[in-house]
Amino acid sequence: MHLVPDFECENKWMSVRETILAELHDRLSSVGTVVLRGEALPERISETGLLILRDGDPGSPDKTMSPLMYHYEHRAEIEVIVKGVGRNEVFDQLCGSISDVVAVDRTLNGFCDWVEAFAPEPVDLAVEGGATIKAAQIPIILHYSSADPLK
């Protein structure tokens, strides 16, 4: 179990949860497409696709005593949205890039105990007057511990 004391966080006011989500967002930004966090789906999607990181749900933590620690299996999600003629290939490339980002450092620079991604369930969505969109949510489970459920 890896614990992240408050003083190790880049910003001493950031919670462990926020530090991990910000680190994941930063790493996803290297995949070569637009990466948003917690925003609404924009009207336009580039030919390189779009990723939206959703903060998700930390769930009910397990607890250990002495010292009191909260252990989370936080479920975040990455929405992958692509359009156009080559959407299947772009979708596959984005999923592979997400896999690479997760696999290169499953502790997110030591802020997290473990990060694991799960397979997407893609759907094709018809858009009136536009090209079909391929979209999926990729569950990302973030395992981490904190001394305070609000930090």
LINDACOR-V913842 format. One record per backbone hydrogen bond with DSSP energy under -0.5 kcal/mol. NH is the residue of the N-H (numbers start at 1). CO is the residue of the C=O. E is the energy in kcal/mol with one decimal. If there is no record, write none. Layout:
BEGIN
NH CO E
NH CO E
END
This chain:
BEGIN
3 1 -0.5
4 145 -0.6
5 3 -0.7
8 5 -1.8
9 5 -0.6
9 6 -1.1
12 10 -0.5
14 11 -2.5
16 151 -4.4
19 15 -2.6
20 16 -2.4
21 17 -2.3
22 18 -2.7
23 19 -2.1
24 20 -2.5
25 21 -2.5
26 22 -2.4
27 23 -2.2
28 24 -2.4
29 25 -1.4
30 27 -1.6
31 28 -2.0
32 29 -0.5
34 49 -0.8
36 51 -3.0
38 53 -2.3
49 46 -1.7
50 81 -1.9
51 34 -2.4
52 79 -2.0
53 36 -2.9
54 52 -0.6
54 77 -3.6
57 75 -2.3
61 59 -0.6
62 71 -2.3
64 69 -2.0
69 64 -2.4
70 146 -3.2
71 62 -3.2
71 69 -0.5
72 70 -0.6
72 144 -3.4
73 58 -0.7
74 142 -2.5
75 57 -2.8
76 74 -0.9
76 140 -2.9
77 54 -1.9
78 138 -2.1
79 52 -3.0
79 77 -0.5
80 78 -0.5
80 136 -3.0
81 50 -2.6
81 79 -0.5
82 134 -2.8
84 132 -0.8
87 84 -1.4
90 86 -2.4
91 87 -2.7
92 88 -2.2
93 89 -2.5
94 90 -2.6
95 91 -2.4
96 92 -2.2
97 93 -2.3
98 94 -2.4
99 95 -2.2
100 96 -2.2
101 97 -2.4
102 98 -2.3
103 99 -2.8
104 100 -2.0
105 101 -0.6
105 102 -0.7
108 105 -1.7
111 107 -0.8
111 108 -1.2
112 107 -2.5
113 143 -2.5
114 143 -1.3
116 141 -2.0
118 139 -2.1
121 137 -0.5
123 135 -2.6
125 123 -0.5
125 133 -3.7
126 124 -0.5
130 127 -2.4
133 125 -2.7
134 82 -2.7
135 123 -2.6
136 80 -1.8
138 78 -2.9
139 137 -0.7
140 76 -2.8
141 116 -3.0
142 74 -3.1
142 140 -0.6
143 114 -2.9
143 141 -0.6
144 72 -1.5
144 142 -0.6
145 2 -0.5
146 70 -2.3
151 148 -1.4
END
